[in-house]
Amino acid sequence: MTISSGSRRAVLRRGEDPVAVAGPVGEITLFVFGRGQVRELSFDGPAERIAALRAAKLGF
């Protein structure tokens, strides 16, 4: 998963067919920490990978 906010970019996991997540840093942080409700985020990549990411148990 690649995360992008403005000019900053971070790769959380490398691999084929990555999903890019873009949006405000605060919203990305909440998403990565497990908030299921997504606001102001965009996802780019293969549909099945996006669905898998959105269904994954994230957070601590």
MDAnalysis code that builds the backbone (N, CA, C; Angstrom):
import MDAnalysis as mda
import numpy as np

u = mda.Universe.empty(180, n_residues=60, atom_resindex=np.repeat(np.arange(60), 3), trajectory=True)
u.add_TopologyAttr("name", ["N", "CA", "C"] * 60)
u.add_TopologyAttr("resid", np.arange(1, 61))
u.add_TopologyAttr("resname", ["MET", "THR", "ILE", "SER", "SER", "GLY", "SER", "ARG", "ARG", "ALA", "VAL", "LEU", "ARG", "ARG", "GLY", "GLU", "ASP", "PRO", "VAL", "ALA", "VAL", "ALA", "GLY", "PRO", "VAL", "GLY", "GLU", "ILE", "THR", "LEU", "PHE", "VAL", "PHE", "GLY", "ARG", "GLY", "GLN", "VAL", "ARG", "GLU", "LEU", "SER", "PHE", "ASP", "GLY", "PRO", "ALA", "GLU", "ARG", "ILE", "ALA", "ALA", "LEU", "ARG", "ALA", "ALA", "LYS", "LEU", "GLY", "PHE"])
u.atoms.positions = np.array([
    [0.850, -1.164, 0.000],
    [0.000, 0.000, 0.000],
    [0.894, 1.224, 0.000],
    [0.582, 2.141, -0.860],
    [1.286, 3.412, -0.924],
    [0.361, 4.487, -0.385],
    [0.872, 5.306, 0.496],
    [0.083, 6.392, 1.067],
    [0.647, 7.704, 0.575],
    [-0.230, 8.589, 0.129],
    [0.192, 9.881, -0.390],
    [-0.648, 10.990, 0.216],
    [0.019, 12.017, 0.701],
    [-0.664, 13.194, 1.223],
    [0.138, 14.406, 0.778],
    [-0.389, 15.122, -0.198],
    [0.369, 16.247, -0.738],
    [1.622, 15.744, -1.408],
    [2.766, 16.240, -0.981],
    [4.026, 15.820, -1.595],
    [4.691, 14.684, -0.833],
    [4.089, 14.218, 0.240],
    [4.672, 13.129, 1.020],
    [4.114, 11.793, 0.548],
    [4.974, 10.788, 0.587],
    [4.563, 9.462, 0.138],
    [5.272, 8.408, 0.978],
    [4.543, 7.361, 1.365],
    [5.118, 6.266, 2.141],
    [4.622, 4.949, 1.581],
    [5.492, 3.963, 1.535],
    [5.117, 2.626, 1.091],
    [5.079, 1.734, 2.320],
    [3.900, 1.179, 2.598],
    [3.752, 0.326, 3.770],
    [4.041, -1.133, 3.474],
    [3.772, -1.532, 2.240],
    [4.041, -2.914, 1.861],
    [4.263, -2.960, 0.359],
    [5.380, -3.488, -0.043],
    [5.696, -3.596, -1.460],
    [5.094, -4.871, -2.033],
    [4.853, -4.860, -3.321],
    [4.347, -6.052, -3.970],
    [3.723, -5.703, -5.303],
    [3.231, -6.721, -5.965],
    [2.577, -6.510, -7.254],
    [1.188, -5.937, -7.034],
    [0.729, -5.162, -7.982],
    [-0.610, -4.573, -7.951],
    [-0.895, -3.833, -6.645],
    [-0.082, -2.827, -6.302],
    [-0.303, -2.109, -5.046],
    [-1.562, -1.254, -5.089],
    [-2.041, -0.891, -3.931],
    [-3.153, 0.052, -3.796],
    [-2.567, 1.355, -3.264],
    [-2.872, 2.444, -3.922],
    [-2.436, 3.761, -3.461],
    [-3.603, 4.413, -2.727],
    [-3.314, 4.949, -1.548],
    [-4.319, 5.648, -0.750],
    [-3.864, 7.099, -0.642],
    [-4.740, 8.021, -1.001],
    [-4.394, 9.439, -0.953],
    [-5.447, 10.203, -0.180],
    [-4.999, 11.219, 0.548],
    [-5.918, 12.056, 1.299],
    [-5.197, 12.798, 2.398],
    [-5.961, 13.507, 3.225],
    [-5.356, 14.242, 4.340],
    [-4.676, 13.289, 5.328],
    [-3.564, 13.738, 5.884],
    [-2.777, 12.901, 6.792],
    [-3.634, 12.379, 7.945],
    [-4.443, 13.216, 8.536],
    [-5.279, 12.787, 9.659],
    [-6.235, 11.674, 9.283],
    [-6.827, 11.766, 8.103],
    [-7.763, 10.728, 7.648],
    [-7.030, 9.421, 7.346],
    [-5.856, 9.515, 6.737],
    [-5.058, 8.309, 6.475],
    [-4.669, 7.652, 7.794],
    [-4.261, 8.453, 8.760],
    [-3.876, 7.917, 10.069],
    [-5.038, 7.175, 10.716],
    [-6.215, 7.780, 10.700],
    [-7.383, 7.115, 11.281],
    [-7.711, 5.821, 10.547],
    [-7.581, 5.815, 9.227],
    [-7.839, 4.605, 8.441],
    [-6.853, 3.500, 8.820],
    [-5.564, 3.838, 8.871],
    [-4.527, 2.847, 9.181],
    [-4.692, 2.304, 10.603],
    [-5.217, 3.122, 11.505],
    [-5.432, 2.672, 12.879],
    [-6.765, 1.977, 13.071],
    [-7.480, 1.725, 11.963],
    [-8.639, 0.857, 12.043],
    [-10.002, 1.497, 11.922],
    [-10.080, 2.800, 11.695],
    [-11.407, 3.387, 11.532],
    [-11.984, 2.937, 10.203],
    [-13.121, 2.294, 10.233],
    [-13.727, 1.760, 9.018],
    [-14.396, 2.798, 8.145],
    [-14.891, 3.861, 8.758],
    [-15.567, 4.896, 7.991],
    [-14.508, 5.766, 7.325],
    [-14.569, 5.862, 6.012],
    [-13.547, 6.580, 5.254],
    [-14.111, 7.906, 4.760],
    [-13.356, 8.975, 5.007],
    [-13.733, 10.302, 4.526],
    [-12.537, 10.917, 3.826],
    [-12.778, 11.531, 2.710],
    [-11.764, 12.290, 1.975],
    [-10.556, 11.456, 1.544],
    [-10.703, 10.148, 1.455],
    [-9.615, 9.296, 0.985],
    [-9.971, 8.761, -0.391],
    [-8.959, 8.617, -1.228],
    [-9.170, 7.973, -2.523],
    [-8.253, 6.761, -2.598],
    [-8.751, 5.729, -3.248],
    [-8.020, 4.478, -3.406],
    [-7.821, 4.243, -4.897],
    [-6.605, 3.875, -5.279],
    [-6.306, 3.617, -6.682],
    [-5.563, 2.292, -6.774],
    [-6.059, 1.407, -7.616],
    [-5.435, 0.107, -7.799],
    [-6.490, -0.876, -8.264],
    [-6.111, -2.145, -8.361],
    [-7.072, -3.171, -8.775],
    [-8.237, -3.262, -7.790],
    [-9.448, -3.371, -8.312],
    [-10.655, -3.379, -7.482],
    [-10.609, -4.443, -6.389],
    [-10.115, -5.645, -6.710],
    [-10.087, -6.706, -5.708],
    [-9.088, -6.398, -4.595],
    [-8.009, -5.703, -4.924],
    [-7.025, -5.319, -3.901],
    [-7.575, -4.212, -3.004],
    [-8.298, -3.270, -3.599],
    [-8.924, -2.204, -2.811],
    [-9.938, -2.808, -1.854],
    [-10.751, -3.726, -2.346],
    [-11.756, -4.380, -1.494],
    [-11.075, -5.137, -0.350],
    [-9.981, -5.823, -0.642],
    [-9.266, -6.572, 0.393],
    [-8.685, -5.621, 1.440],
    [-8.124, -4.498, 1.004],
    [-7.573, -3.524, 1.946],
    [-8.671, -2.947, 2.831],
    [-9.780, -2.596, 2.243],
    [-10.874, -1.992, 3.017],
    [-11.506, -2.996, 3.984],
    [-11.413, -4.290, 3.676],
    [-11.972, -5.327, 4.547],
    [-10.964, -5.825, 5.591],
    [-9.694, -5.465, 5.424],
    [-8.644, -5.951, 6.331],
    [-8.812, -5.383, 7.730],
    [-8.395, -6.164, 8.723],
    [-8.390, -5.689, 10.101],
    [-7.117, -4.880, 10.286],
    [-7.274, -3.581, 10.381],
    [-6.144, -2.686, 10.571],
    [-6.145, -2.189, 12.011],
    [-5.063, -1.602, 12.431],
    [-4.995, -1.030, 13.771],
    [-4.212, -1.908, 14.724],
    [-4.290, -1.549, 15.962],
    [-3.548, -2.251, 17.002],
    [-4.494, -2.885, 17.983],
])
